[in-house]
Amino acid sequence: MLEKGPYHIIKSRHVTEKTTVLEGLQHSTSNKCTAKCSSPKYVFIVDKDANKVEIARALEKIYAEKKIKVKAVNTLNVKPKKRRVRGYKGFRPAVKKAIVTLESGDSIDEAV
C-alpha cells in the first residue's frame, strides 16, 4: 500500500472568524473557562480517509522547521450542503476538518 505524503493528507488551513477566535483562546484571561486553554488550536481541511495519527504526523513533517509537537487531534465530517444558484441545483462538497491542539508555547503562525 502506498503511503500518503503530508501534503496529500493536509489539504489546507481553514481560516474563518470562528477558527480565529479558537486560536486566540490561549491569550484570553477575561473568563475563567477560557483561561484554562493554554494550548493553541488550529483547524485544517484534511483528506477524508486520513486518521488522527496520520494527521498528527503530517503536520509535524510540514512544520518540522518550527519543531511543533501535536498534543491532540479532533476530527469531524461536514456533510454536503444543498445549494441552488440560478436554477442549478447541486451540493457543496463534503469535507473533513481536523482541530489540532499543539503543546503550550508552540505556534505555526509566521511573525509579520
Rosetta silent file (secondary structure, phi, psi, omega in degrees, C-alpha in Angstrom):
SEQUENCE: MLEKGPYHIIKSRHVTEKTTVLEGLQHSTSNKCTAKCSSPKYVFIVDKDANKVEIARALEKIYAEKKIKVKAVNTLNVKPKKRRVRGYKGFRPAVKKAIVTLESGDSIDEAV
SCORE:     score description
SCORE:     0.000 S_00000001
   1 L     0.000  135.718 -179.492    0.000    0.000    0.000 S_00000001
   2 L   -76.598  137.673  177.659    1.321    3.430   -0.900 S_00000001
   3 L   -85.932  137.145 -179.750    1.960    5.845    1.911 S_00000001
   4 L   -79.498  143.932  176.263    0.356    9.253    1.521 S_00000001
   5 L   -77.490  163.301 -178.113    2.536   12.336    1.624 S_00000001
   6 H   -63.921  -31.443  179.688    1.921   15.043    4.220 S_00000001
   7 H   -81.037  -11.945  172.645    0.526   17.466    1.622 S_00000001
   8 H   -81.678  -32.313 -179.807   -1.909   14.797    0.424 S_00000001
   9 H   -78.543  -48.948 -179.886   -3.273   14.398    3.960 S_00000001
  10 E   -92.747  110.765 -178.642   -3.390   18.104    4.898 S_00000001
  11 E   -79.055  -54.249 -178.947   -5.318   19.946    2.180 S_00000001
  12 E  -163.774  166.998  174.615   -5.380   23.499    3.597 S_00000001
  13 E   -87.783  135.950 -177.063   -5.716   25.555    6.714 S_00000001
  14 L   -97.607  107.636 -177.747   -9.317   26.531    7.460 S_00000001
  15 L  -113.227  113.322  174.672   -9.449   30.210    8.417 S_00000001
  16 L  -135.565  178.556  178.601  -12.793   31.680    9.432 S_00000001
  17 H   -63.436  -39.112 -178.649  -13.959   34.075   12.105 S_00000001
  18 H   -69.001  -40.336  179.366  -14.772   31.185   14.414 S_00000001
  19 H   -71.276  -29.801  176.290  -11.393   29.472   13.975 S_00000001
  20 H   -66.917  -38.376  175.444   -9.589   32.752   14.594 S_00000001
  21 H   -65.011  -40.737  178.786  -11.400   33.049   17.938 S_00000001
  22 H   -62.216  -39.475  178.120  -10.425   29.443   18.718 S_00000001
  23 H   -68.460  -31.920 -177.101   -6.764   30.225   18.001 S_00000001
  24 H   -84.153   -2.005 -179.273   -6.893   33.306   20.232 S_00000001
  25 H   -65.364  -23.705 -178.879   -8.221   31.473   23.309 S_00000001
  26 H   -68.245  -22.361 -179.540   -4.692   30.788   24.551 S_00000001
  27 H   -99.117    0.645 -176.003   -4.191   34.510   25.208 S_00000001
  28 L   -80.924  134.505  176.549   -7.589   35.049   26.854 S_00000001
  29 L  -129.102   -0.676 -174.095   -7.693   35.888   30.560 S_00000001
  30 L   -73.994  -28.877 -176.386  -11.115   37.546   30.875 S_00000001
  31 L  -119.433  139.872 -178.488  -13.081   34.350   31.524 S_00000001
  32 H   -64.408  -36.580 -179.068  -12.135   31.559   33.959 S_00000001
  33 H   -68.353  -42.498 -178.676  -13.221   28.854   31.491 S_00000001
  34 H   -79.688  -17.924  178.067  -11.200   30.208   28.569 S_00000001
  35 H   -69.249  -19.362  178.626   -8.181   30.954   30.764 S_00000001
  36 L   -77.113  -14.025 -178.781   -7.642   27.180   31.047 S_00000001
  37 L   -83.193   82.224 -177.290   -6.982   26.948   27.287 S_00000001
  38 L   -90.648  -12.512 -179.062   -3.212   27.370   27.367 S_00000001
  39 L   -97.784  137.614  178.548   -2.557   25.297   24.239 S_00000001
  40 L   -73.313  146.851  178.932   -3.048   26.776   20.756 S_00000001
  41 E  -125.830  138.462  179.623   -5.632   25.166   18.450 S_00000001
  42 E  -132.335  150.580 -178.146   -5.707   25.290   14.648 S_00000001
  43 E  -115.205  133.670 -179.072   -8.248   23.973   12.129 S_00000001
  44 E  -129.890  149.536  168.773   -7.288   22.224    8.876 S_00000001
  45 E   -89.857  126.027 -174.534   -9.173   20.672    5.954 S_00000001
  46 E  -124.379  169.660  177.513   -7.844   17.122    5.632 S_00000001
  47 L   -63.779  142.136 -176.399   -8.225   14.065    3.406 S_00000001
  48 L   -64.587  -26.918 -177.036  -11.452   12.149    4.058 S_00000001
  49 L   -94.276   -0.745 -176.624   -9.605    8.860    4.554 S_00000001
  50 L   -79.191  141.490  175.857   -6.945   10.203    6.949 S_00000001
  51 L  -101.553  178.526 -173.295   -6.982    9.168   10.584 S_00000001
  52 H   -65.497  -37.179 -179.846   -5.815   11.141   13.619 S_00000001
  53 H   -67.569  -42.653  177.653   -2.343    9.604   13.776 S_00000001
  54 H   -62.955  -39.602  179.663   -1.684   10.336   10.089 S_00000001
  55 H   -64.241  -44.826 -179.689   -2.860   13.939   10.543 S_00000001
  56 H   -62.944  -44.737  179.995   -0.561   14.480   13.534 S_00000001
  57 H   -65.597  -39.807 -179.727    2.482   13.020   11.736 S_00000001
  58 H   -64.247  -42.449  178.664    1.781   15.025    8.571 S_00000001
  59 H   -65.613  -38.603  178.451    1.582   18.311   10.495 S_00000001
  60 H   -67.537  -30.826  175.968    4.817   17.576   12.340 S_00000001
  61 H   -73.741  -43.080 -178.411    6.523   16.900    8.982 S_00000001
  62 H   -63.911  -43.108 -178.548    5.133   20.031    7.311 S_00000001
  63 L  -103.237   40.529 -178.882    6.138   22.280   10.211 S_00000001
  64 H   -64.870  -33.872 -178.911    9.398   20.464   11.030 S_00000001
  65 H   -69.065  -22.694  177.560   11.436   23.688   10.929 S_00000001
  66 H   -90.776   -8.945  178.231    9.255   25.139   13.730 S_00000001
  67 L    54.493   51.365  177.979    9.620   21.921   15.773 S_00000001
  68 L   -81.805  156.448  176.274    5.967   21.747   16.769 S_00000001
  69 L  -127.617  121.147 -179.029    4.545   18.878   18.810 S_00000001
  70 E   -80.964  125.191 -179.065    0.906   17.857   18.276 S_00000001
  71 E   -88.937  -44.145 -178.406   -0.850   17.218   21.569 S_00000001
  72 E  -154.174  154.411  176.836   -4.287   16.121   20.288 S_00000001
  73 E  -132.406  126.060  172.804   -6.325   15.855   17.085 S_00000001
  74 E  -115.971  135.359 -177.898  -10.112   16.010   16.900 S_00000001
  75 E  -119.726  153.460  174.181  -11.844   15.324   13.580 S_00000001
  76 E  -148.554  143.578  178.067  -15.305   15.999   12.230 S_00000001
  77 E   -99.222  126.548  178.551  -17.017   15.246    8.940 S_00000001
  78 E   -99.035  122.097 -177.327  -19.020   18.076    7.394 S_00000001
  79 L   -72.678  155.976  177.269  -21.901   16.800    5.283 S_00000001
  80 L   -66.447  144.399 -177.377  -22.586   18.242    1.817 S_00000001
  81 L  -108.717  135.887  178.335  -24.939   21.206    1.808 S_00000001
  82 E   -68.749  134.650  178.388  -27.683   21.701   -0.773 S_00000001
  83 E  -132.180  148.461  176.624  -27.119   24.763   -2.930 S_00000001
  84 E  -140.111  119.478 -178.279  -29.209   26.353   -5.643 S_00000001
  85 E  -128.743  116.786  176.366  -27.842   29.053   -7.927 S_00000001
  86 L    48.974   46.596  177.108  -29.918   30.469  -10.810 S_00000001
  87 L    89.079  -15.646  178.725  -31.948   27.317  -11.253 S_00000001
  88 E   -85.241  124.409  178.518  -28.986   24.931  -10.947 S_00000001
  89 E  -103.144  135.530 -179.994  -29.413   22.502   -8.096 S_00000001
  90 E  -164.845 -164.819 -178.329  -26.382   20.864   -6.578 S_00000001
  91 E  -132.492  147.799  165.795  -24.340   20.248   -3.471 S_00000001
  92 L   -76.384  151.590 -178.225  -21.289   21.727   -1.839 S_00000001
  93 L   -71.096  150.004  174.100  -18.657   19.054   -1.387 S_00000001
  94 L   -77.057  142.761  179.736  -18.367   17.136    1.874 S_00000001
  95 E  -134.034  164.229  174.666  -15.135   17.801    3.775 S_00000001
  96 E  -117.923  128.383  179.301  -13.304   16.518    6.815 S_00000001
  97 E  -108.040  150.111  175.741  -11.946   19.029    9.335 S_00000001
  98 E  -128.023  125.309  174.357   -9.272   18.450   11.947 S_00000001
  99 E   -98.473  113.918 -172.629   -8.938   20.583   15.079 S_00000001
 100 E  -107.150  126.332  176.341   -5.307   20.253   16.117 S_00000001
 101 E  -102.798  126.113  179.310   -4.092   21.136   19.613 S_00000001
 102 E   -98.137  166.187  175.210   -0.378   21.907   19.922 S_00000001
 103 L   -65.608  155.347  178.942    1.839   21.838   23.000 S_00000001
 104 L   -60.684  135.193 -179.935    1.973   25.032   25.060 S_00000001
 105 L    93.463  -18.104  178.061    4.364   27.555   23.580 S_00000001
 106 L   -83.117  151.794  179.206    4.215   26.129   20.047 S_00000001
 107 L  -155.488  147.021  177.185    2.819   28.165   17.161 S_00000001
 108 L  -109.617   -3.887  179.429    2.572   27.777   13.383 S_00000001
 109 L   -73.403  140.215  175.293    1.844   31.426   12.619 S_00000001
 110 L   -84.240  141.659  177.017    4.573   33.408   10.896 S_00000001
 111 L   -75.031  129.332 -177.542    5.569   36.658   12.538 S_00000001
 112 L   -93.139    0.000    0.000    4.570   39.583   10.335 S_00000001
